[in-house]
Amino acid sequence: MRVTAEGGRLTSVTVTDGEGHKLAGKVAADGRSWVSDRKAVRGAAYTVTAKTRTEGGTAKSTKASFTTAPADKVNKVDWRPGAEATVGIAQPISLVFDHPVKNKAEVEKQLKITTSNDTEGSWGWIQDWSGKDRVDWRPRTYWKPGTKVMLNAELNGTDSGPDGGWFVRDYTTTFTIGAEQIVKVNLDSHQLTLVRDGETVRRIPVSGGTPGGDKRSWRGTAVLMAKEGTINMNSGTVGLGDAYDKMVDFSMRLTWSGMYAHAAPWNARWFGNSNQSSGCIEMSDANAAWFYGQVRPGDPFEITGKDTKGVVAPGNGFGAWNLSWSEWQQKSAERG
């Protein structure tokens, strides 16, 4: 919000809401105006106290009150990672919006990232797998282990634009980057390798997606989204008809489209020999149990192979790493 002076220069401005919270701001160098650091909240009552001084030296204090219009439509945010989490070196900050965001640049300005080591990164606007608008912040390269990260999304009072509604709260989260772990999956040699701090921890024989059709795996960099444990996997949910419907142990989600790493004892004869899964990275019970205990959400899976469905898209899980740095920067509403 802006306060302007008539017939003098502003010396101070205080804006307070009904709960006594002050809206911070600065007086311009010429003393003619005051602008708040952030937007006023929708549906709130404010009191403004403005002190001015005329050219003749006369001081004056003026008070005024106003109430902002309530939000006719509210936009909400679902964000990752969760507060106080420890995540892998490829974890982005990801915000998915309930309603469309047309004012992308305006919204992006309200999103502040602070890191303990001045990590270089950029926001990028993409379409989530759900079809909703989404904005992710990823570093230029993988995070440095031990980095502490804070998101301060001062969105309260920001307009999403037509059909999007207003934000009526702020969002904050803090998290820490864990050990440097990279999972390298070679679908041609049917091997998964866990690399920690540059050293190979273990190689595991695996079976990837069946070549030549819809059951192929994705390639590129996928990021471990969640460790989901024992879950029901039904082929109908991923467009593969009635190919399977079973409970699967040690399930680790890699994409929204349904690619997991998991235990698959029914396919034991293929581990290390052939790709015969329905798109997932399969391994033995023993190896899956061990591997499940080693990895954490945010760990990158760098997947290579000649016969795949293509590269993981930015919105299909956390696929932003499959874009070059310059390509990712162009997806920022402020830079692109």
DRENDO-1510 file (C-alpha; in Angstrom, 1 decimal, always signed):
<recs>
REC; n; res; u; v; w
REC; 1; MET; +0.0; +0.0; +0.0 .
REC; 2; ARG; +1.0; +3.6; -0.5 .
REC; 3; VAL; +0.6; +6.8; +1.6 .
REC; 4; THR; +1.2; +10.2; +0.1 .
REC; 5; ALA; +1.7; +13.6; +1.6 .
REC; 6; GLU; +0.0; +16.8; +0.6 .
REC; 7; GLY; +1.4; +20.1; +1.7 .
REC; 8; GLY; +4.4; +18.7; +3.4 .
REC; 9; ARG; +6.9; +15.9; +3.8 .
REC; 10; LEU; +6.3; +12.6; +5.6 .
REC; 11; THR; +8.5; +12.0; +8.6 .
REC; 12; SER; +7.0; +8.7; +9.7 .
REC; 13; VAL; +4.1; +6.4; +8.9 .
REC; 14; THR; +2.6; +3.7; +11.1 .
REC; 15; VAL; +0.1; +1.3; +9.7 .
REC; 16; THR; -1.5; -1.1; +12.2 .
REC; 17; ASP; -4.1; -3.8; +11.7 .
REC; 18; GLY; -6.9; -4.7; +14.2 .
REC; 19; GLU; -4.6; -7.2; +16.0 .
REC; 20; GLY; -1.9; -4.6; +16.5 .
REC; 21; HIS; +0.4; -6.0; +13.8 .
REC; 22; LYS; +2.4; -3.3; +12.0 .
REC; 23; LEU; +2.7; -3.2; +8.2 .
REC; 24; ALA; +6.4; -2.3; +7.7 .
REC; 25; GLY; +7.4; +0.2; +5.0 .
REC; 26; LYS; +9.7; +3.0; +4.0 .
REC; 27; VAL; +9.4; +6.7; +3.4 .
REC; 28; ALA; +10.7; +7.8; +0.0 .
REC; 29; ALA; +13.9; +9.9; -0.1 .
REC; 30; ASP; +11.8; +13.0; -1.1 .
REC; 31; GLY; +9.4; +12.5; +1.7 .
REC; 32; ARG; +6.4; +12.6; -0.6 .
REC; 33; SER; +5.3; +9.0; -0.2 .
REC; 34; TRP; +5.5; +5.9; +2.0 .
REC; 35; VAL; +5.2; +2.4; +0.5 .
REC; 36; SER; +4.7; -0.8; +2.5 .
REC; 37; ASP; +7.2; -3.6; +2.2 .
REC; 38; ARG; +4.3; -6.0; +1.5 .
REC; 39; LYS; +0.7; -6.0; +0.5 .
REC; 40; ALA; -2.2; -5.3; +3.0 .
REC; 41; VAL; -4.2; -8.3; +4.0 .
REC; 42; ARG; -7.6; -8.9; +2.5 .
REC; 43; GLY; -10.6; -8.3; +4.8 .
REC; 44; ALA; -8.6; -6.5; +7.5 .
REC; 45; ALA; -9.1; -3.2; +9.2 .
REC; 46; TYR; -6.1; -0.8; +9.3 .
REC; 47; THR; -5.3; +2.4; +11.1 .
REC; 48; VAL; -2.8; +4.8; +9.5 .
REC; 49; THR; -0.9; +7.4; +11.5 .
REC; 50; ALA; +1.1; +9.8; +9.3 .
REC; 51; LYS; +3.4; +12.5; +10.6 .
REC; 52; THR; +4.4; +15.3; +8.3 .
REC; 53; ARG; +6.4; +18.5; +8.4 .
REC; 54; THR; +5.7; +21.6; +6.2 .
REC; 55; GLU; +8.4; +23.6; +4.6 .
REC; 56; GLY; +7.9; +26.2; +7.3 .
REC; 57; GLY; +8.7; +23.6; +10.0 .
REC; 58; THR; +5.2; +22.9; +11.2 .
REC; 59; ALA; +4.7; +19.3; +12.4 .
REC; 60; LYS; +1.3; +17.6; +11.9 .
REC; 61; SER; -0.1; +14.1; +12.7 .
REC; 62; THR; -2.9; +12.7; +10.7 .
REC; 63; LYS; -4.9; +9.5; +11.4 .
REC; 64; ALA; -7.1; +7.5; +9.1 .
REC; 65; SER; -8.8; +4.1; +9.0 .
REC; 66; PHE; -9.8; +1.8; +6.2 .
REC; 67; THR; -10.8; -1.8; +5.7 .
REC; 68; THR; -9.6; -3.9; +2.7 .
REC; 69; ALA; -12.2; -5.8; +0.8 .
REC; 70; PRO; -12.5; -9.5; +1.7 .
REC; 71; ALA; -11.2; -12.2; -0.7 .
REC; 72; ASP; -14.1; -13.4; -3.0 .
REC; 73; LYS; -12.0; -16.5; -3.8 .
REC; 74; VAL; -9.1; -18.0; -1.9 .
REC; 75; ASN; -6.0; -19.6; -3.4 .
REC; 76; LYS; -4.2; -22.2; -1.3 .
REC; 77; VAL; -0.8; -23.8; -1.6 .
REC; 78; ASP; +0.5; -27.3; -1.1 .
REC; 79; TRP; +4.3; -27.3; -0.7 .
REC; 80; ARG; +7.3; -29.6; -0.3 .
REC; 81; PRO; +9.4; -30.5; +1.5 .
REC; 82; GLY; +7.8; -30.5; +4.9 .
REC; 83; ALA; +9.1; -28.4; +7.8 .
REC; 84; GLU; +12.3; -29.5; +9.6 .
REC; 85; ALA; +12.8; -32.3; +7.1 .
REC; 86; THR; +16.3; -33.6; +6.1 .
REC; 87; VAL; +16.3; -34.3; +2.4 .
REC; 88; GLY; +18.6; -35.4; -0.4 .
REC; 89; ILE; +20.8; -33.2; -2.6 .
REC; 90; ALA; +18.3; -33.0; -5.5 .
REC; 91; GLN; +15.2; -31.9; -3.5 .
REC; 92; PRO; +13.5; -28.8; -4.9 .
REC; 93; ILE; +11.2; -26.4; -3.1 .
REC; 94; SER; +7.8; -27.0; -4.8 .
REC; 95; LEU; +4.6; -25.1; -4.4 .
REC; 96; VAL; +1.4; -26.4; -6.1 .
REC; 97; PHE; -1.6; -23.9; -6.2 .
REC; 98; ASP; -5.3; -24.8; -5.9 .
REC; 99; HIS; -6.3; -22.3; -8.5 .
REC; 100; PRO; -4.6; -20.8; -11.6 .
REC; 101; VAL; -1.9; -18.2; -11.1 .
REC; 102; LYS; -2.0; -15.6; -13.9 .
REC; 103; ASN; +0.0; -13.0; -11.9 .
REC; 104; LYS; +3.1; -15.3; -11.8 .
REC; 105; ALA; +5.7; -12.5; -11.6 .
REC; 106; GLU; +3.8; -10.8; -8.7 .
REC; 107; VAL; +3.5; -14.1; -6.9 .
REC; 108; GLU; +7.2; -15.0; -7.5 .
REC; 109; LYS; +8.3; -11.7; -6.0 .
REC; 110; GLN; +6.7; -12.7; -2.7 .
REC; 111; LEU; +8.7; -16.0; -2.5 .
REC; 112; LYS; +12.0; -15.5; -0.5 .
REC; 113; ILE; +14.6; -18.3; -0.3 .
REC; 114; THR; +17.4; -18.0; +2.3 .
REC; 115; THR; +20.2; -20.6; +2.5 .
REC; 116; SER; +23.1; -21.0; +4.9 .
REC; 117; ASN; +25.7; -20.8; +2.1 .
REC; 118; ASP; +24.2; -18.4; -0.5 .
REC; 119; THR; +23.2; -21.3; -2.9 .
REC; 120; GLU; +22.5; -20.1; -6.4 .
REC; 121; GLY; +19.1; -21.2; -7.7 .
REC; 122; SER; +16.0; -20.1; -9.6 .
REC; 123; TRP; +12.2; -20.4; -9.5 .
REC; 124; GLY; +10.6; -22.1; -12.5 .
REC; 125; TRP; +6.9; -22.2; -13.4 .
REC; 126; ILE; +5.6; -25.6; -14.7 .
REC; 127; GLN; +2.4; -27.5; -14.9 .
REC; 128; ASP; +2.1; -30.2; -12.2 .
REC; 129; TRP; +1.1; -33.7; -13.2 .
REC; 130; SER; -2.3; -32.9; -11.7 .
REC; 131; GLY; -2.7; -30.1; -14.2 .
REC; 132; LYS; -2.4; -27.3; -11.6 .
REC; 133; ASP; +0.0; -24.4; -11.7 .
REC; 134; ARG; +3.2; -25.1; -9.8 .
REC; 135; VAL; +6.4; -23.2; -9.1 .
REC; 136; ASP; +9.7; -25.0; -8.1 .
REC; 137; TRP; +13.0; -23.6; -6.8 .
REC; 138; ARG; +16.0; -25.7; -7.6 .
REC; 139; PRO; +19.7; -24.9; -7.2 .
REC; 140; ARG; +21.9; -24.5; -10.2 .
REC; 141; THR; +23.6; -27.8; -9.3 .
REC; 142; TYR; +22.8; -30.4; -6.6 .
REC; 143; TRP; +22.7; -28.9; -3.0 .
REC; 144; LYS; +25.8; -29.0; -0.9 .
REC; 145; PRO; +25.3; -31.4; +2.1 .
REC; 146; GLY; +24.5; -29.7; +5.3 .
REC; 147; THR; +22.9; -26.6; +3.7 .
REC; 148; LYS; +20.1; -25.1; +5.7 .
REC; 149; VAL; +17.2; -23.7; +3.7 .
REC; 150; MET; +14.3; -21.4; +4.5 .
REC; 151; LEU; +11.3; -20.5; +2.4 .
REC; 152; ASN; +9.4; -17.4; +3.4 .
REC; 153; ALA; +6.3; -17.0; +1.1 .
REC; 154; GLU; +4.8; -13.7; +2.0 .
REC; 155; LEU; +1.7; -14.3; -0.1 .
REC; 156; ASN; -1.0; -13.0; +2.2 .
REC; 157; GLY; -2.8; -10.2; +0.3 .
REC; 158; THR; -1.4; -11.2; -3.1 .
REC; 159; ASP; -3.8; -11.5; -6.0 .
REC; 160; SER; -3.4; -14.7; -8.2 .
REC; 161; GLY; -5.1; -13.0; -11.1 .
REC; 162; PRO; -8.3; -13.9; -13.0 .
REC; 163; ASP; -10.0; -17.1; -11.7 .
REC; 164; GLY; -7.2; -17.6; -9.2 .
REC; 165; GLY; -8.4; -15.7; -6.1 .
REC; 166; TRP; -6.4; -14.1; -3.3 .
REC; 167; PHE; -3.9; -15.6; -0.9 .
REC; 168; VAL; -4.9; -15.1; +2.7 .
REC; 169; ARG; -2.0; -16.5; +4.6 .
REC; 170; ASP; +1.8; -16.8; +4.4 .
REC; 171; TYR; +3.8; -20.0; +4.2 .
REC; 172; THR; +7.2; -20.8; +5.8 .
REC; 173; THR; +9.2; -23.9; +5.9 .
REC; 174; THR; +12.8; -24.8; +6.8 .
REC; 175; PHE; +14.8; -27.9; +5.9 .
REC; 176; THR; +18.3; -29.3; +5.8 .
REC; 177; ILE; +20.2; -31.1; +3.1 .
REC; 178; GLY; +21.5; -34.5; +4.1 .
REC; 179; ALA; +24.4; -36.6; +2.9 .
REC; 180; GLU; +25.5; -36.6; -0.8 .
REC; 181; GLN; +23.8; -39.7; -2.2 .
REC; 182; ILE; +23.3; -40.4; -5.9 .
REC; 183; VAL; +21.5; -43.5; -7.2 .
REC; 184; LYS; +22.8; -44.5; -10.6 .
REC; 185; VAL; +20.5; -46.9; -12.6 .
REC; 186; ASN; +21.8; -48.4; -15.8 .
REC; 187; LEU; +18.9; -50.1; -17.5 .
REC; 188; ASP; +21.2; -51.6; -20.2 .
REC; 189; SER; +23.4; -53.4; -17.7 .
REC; 190; HIS; +20.5; -53.9; -15.2 .
REC; 191; GLN; +22.4; -52.5; -12.3 .
REC; 192; LEU; +21.6; -50.0; -9.6 .
REC; 193; THR; +24.5; -48.3; -7.8 .
REC; 194; LEU; +24.3; -46.3; -4.6 .
REC; 195; VAL; +27.0; -43.7; -4.5 .
REC; 196; ARG; +27.6; -41.8; -1.2 .
REC; 197; ASP; +30.1; -39.0; -1.0 .
REC; 198; GLY; +31.6; -40.1; -4.2 .
REC; 199; GLU; +32.2; -43.7; -3.1 .
REC; 200; THR; +30.2; -46.8; -4.3 .
REC; 201; VAL; +28.3; -48.2; -1.3 .
REC; 202; ARG; +26.6; -51.2; -3.1 .
REC; 203; ARG; +25.6; -52.4; -6.6 .
REC; 204; ILE; +22.2; -54.1; -6.8 .
REC; 205; PRO; +21.0; -56.2; -9.8 .
REC; 206; VAL; +17.6; -54.8; -11.0 .
REC; 207; SER; +15.1; -55.2; -13.7 .
REC; 208; GLY; +13.6; -52.1; -15.4 .
REC; 209; GLY; +10.7; -51.5; -17.7 .
REC; 210; THR; +10.0; -54.0; -20.5 .
REC; 211; PRO; +11.3; -52.7; -23.9 .
REC; 212; GLY; +9.3; -51.7; -26.9 .
REC; 213; GLY; +6.0; -50.3; -25.4 .
REC; 214; ASP; +4.2; -48.5; -22.6 .
REC; 215; LYS; +5.9; -50.6; -19.9 .
REC; 216; ARG; +9.3; -49.0; -20.6 .
REC; 217; SER; +10.9; -47.0; -17.8 .
REC; 218; TRP; +11.6; -43.3; -17.8 .
REC; 219; ARG; +15.2; -42.1; -18.2 .
REC; 220; GLY; +17.0; -38.9; -17.0 .
REC; 221; THR; +17.1; -37.7; -13.4 .
REC; 222; ALA; +14.1; -38.6; -11.2 .
REC; 223; VAL; +14.0; -37.6; -7.5 .
REC; 224; LEU; +12.9; -39.9; -4.7 .
REC; 225; MET; +9.6; -38.3; -3.8 .
REC; 226; ALA; +8.5; -40.5; -0.9 .
REC; 227; LYS; +9.1; -43.8; +0.8 .
REC; 228; GLU; +5.6; -45.3; +0.8 .
REC; 229; GLY; +6.3; -48.7; +2.3 .
REC; 230; THR; +3.9; -51.5; +1.4 .
REC; 231; ILE; +1.2; -50.3; -1.0 .
REC; 232; ASN; -1.3; -51.7; -3.5 .
REC; 233; MET; -0.1; -51.2; -7.1 .
REC; 234; ASN; -2.9; -51.5; -9.7 .
REC; 235; SER; -2.0; -51.3; -13.4 .
REC; 236; GLY; -5.4; -49.6; -14.2 .
REC; 237; THR; -4.3; -46.5; -12.4 .
REC; 238; VAL; -1.3; -46.0; -14.8 .
REC; 239; GLY; -3.1; -46.9; -18.1 .
REC; 240; LEU; -1.8; -50.5; -18.3 .
REC; 241; GLY; -5.1; -52.3; -18.1 .
REC; 242; ASP; -5.3; -55.3; -15.9 .
REC; 243; ALA; -1.6; -56.3; -16.1 .
REC; 244; TYR; -1.2; -56.4; -12.3 .
REC; 245; ASP; -2.9; -55.7; -9.0 .
REC; 246; LYS; -0.8; -56.6; -6.0 .
REC; 247; MET; +0.7; -55.5; -2.7 .
REC; 248; VAL; +4.2; -54.3; -3.1 .
REC; 249; ASP; +6.9; -53.9; -0.4 .
REC; 250; PHE; +9.5; -51.2; +0.1 .
REC; 251; SER; +7.9; -48.9; -2.4 .
REC; 252; MET; +9.8; -45.7; -3.3 .
REC; 253; ARG; +8.0; -43.2; -5.5 .
REC; 254; LEU; +10.0; -41.6; -8.3 .
REC; 255; THR; +7.3; -40.0; -10.5 .
REC; 256; TRP; +3.6; -39.1; -10.3 .
REC; 257; SER; +3.0; -41.3; -13.3 .
REC; 258; GLY; +3.7; -44.4; -11.3 .
REC; 259; MET; +7.4; -45.3; -11.6 .
REC; 260; TYR; +8.8; -46.7; -8.3 .
REC; 261; ALA; +11.8; -48.6; -7.1 .
REC; 262; HIS; +10.5; -51.6; -5.1 .
REC; 263; ALA; +10.8; -55.2; -4.1 .
REC; 264; ALA; +9.6; -57.7; -6.7 .
REC; 265; PRO; +10.3; -61.3; -5.7 .
REC; 266; TRP; +8.1; -62.6; -8.5 .
REC; 267; ASN; +10.6; -61.3; -11.1 .
REC; 268; ALA; +13.7; -62.7; -9.4 .
REC; 269; ARG; +15.0; -64.5; -12.5 .
REC; 270; TRP; +15.3; -61.2; -14.4 .
REC; 271; PHE; +17.4; -59.2; -11.8 .
REC; 272; GLY; +20.7; -58.2; -13.5 .
REC; 273; ASN; +19.7; -60.0; -16.7 .
REC; 274; SER; +16.7; -58.4; -18.4 .
REC; 275; ASN; +14.2; -55.5; -18.2 .
REC; 276; GLN; +10.8; -57.2; -17.6 .
REC; 277; SER; +8.9; -54.9; -15.3 .
REC; 278; SER; +5.9; -52.7; -16.0 .
REC; 279; GLY; +8.1; -49.6; -15.8 .
REC; 280; CYS; +9.4; -49.7; -12.2 .
REC; 281; ILE; +13.0; -50.4; -11.0 .
REC; 282; GLU; +12.6; -53.9; -9.3 .
REC; 283; MET; +14.9; -55.8; -7.0 .
REC; 284; SER; +15.0; -58.6; -4.5 .
REC; 285; ASP; +13.3; -58.4; -1.1 .
REC; 286; ALA; +16.7; -58.4; +0.7 .
REC; 287; ASN; +18.2; -55.7; -1.5 .
REC; 288; ALA; +15.0; -53.6; -1.4 .
REC; 289; ALA; +14.9; -53.7; +2.4 .
REC; 290; TRP; +18.5; -52.6; +2.6 .
REC; 291; PHE; +18.2; -49.9; +0.0 .
REC; 292; TYR; +14.9; -48.6; +1.5 .
REC; 293; GLY; +16.8; -48.0; +4.7 .
REC; 294; GLN; +19.6; -46.1; +3.0 .
REC; 295; VAL; +17.8; -43.6; +0.8 .
REC; 296; ARG; +15.8; -40.5; +1.7 .
REC; 297; PRO; +13.4; -38.2; -0.2 .
REC; 298; GLY; +15.3; -35.8; -2.4 .
REC; 299; ASP; +18.0; -38.3; -3.4 .
REC; 300; PRO; +18.5; -38.2; -7.2 .
REC; 301; PHE; +18.1; -41.4; -9.4 .
REC; 302; GLU; +20.2; -40.9; -12.5 .
REC; 303; ILE; +18.6; -43.3; -15.0 .
REC; 304; THR; +20.2; -44.3; -18.3 .
REC; 305; GLY; +19.1; -46.8; -20.9 .
REC; 306; LYS; +18.6; -47.1; -24.7 .
REC; 307; ASP; +15.0; -48.2; -24.7 .
REC; 308; THR; +12.9; -45.9; -22.5 .
REC; 309; LYS; +9.7; -43.8; -22.7 .
REC; 310; GLY; +11.7; -40.6; -22.7 .
REC; 311; VAL; +13.0; -38.2; -20.1 .
REC; 312; VAL; +11.1; -37.5; -16.9 .
REC; 313; ALA; +9.2; -34.2; -17.4 .
REC; 314; PRO; +9.6; -31.4; -14.9 .
REC; 315; GLY; +6.1; -31.8; -13.5 .
REC; 316; ASN; +6.1; -35.6; -13.3 .
REC; 317; GLY; +7.5; -35.7; -9.8 .
REC; 318; PHE; +10.6; -33.5; -9.5 .
REC; 319; GLY; +12.0; -33.6; -13.1 .
REC; 320; ALA; +13.4; -30.1; -13.2 .
REC; 321; TRP; +17.0; -31.5; -13.3 .
REC; 322; ASN; +16.4; -32.7; -16.8 .
REC; 323; LEU; +16.5; -29.1; -18.1 .
REC; 324; SER; +19.7; -27.2; -18.5 .
REC; 325; TRP; +20.4; -24.4; -16.1 .
REC; 326; SER; +19.6; -21.7; -18.8 .
REC; 327; GLU; +16.4; -23.6; -19.8 .
REC; 328; TRP; +15.3; -23.7; -16.1 .
REC; 329; GLN; +16.0; -20.0; -15.6 .
REC; 330; GLN; +13.8; -19.1; -18.5 .
REC; 331; LYS; +10.9; -20.6; -16.6 .
REC; 332; SER; +11.1; -17.9; -14.0 .
REC; 333; ALA; +8.4; -15.3; -14.4 .
REC; 334; GLU; +10.9; -12.6; -13.5 .
REC; 335; ARG; +13.7; -13.7; -15.7 .
REC; 336; GLY; +12.0; -15.5; -18.6 .
</recs>
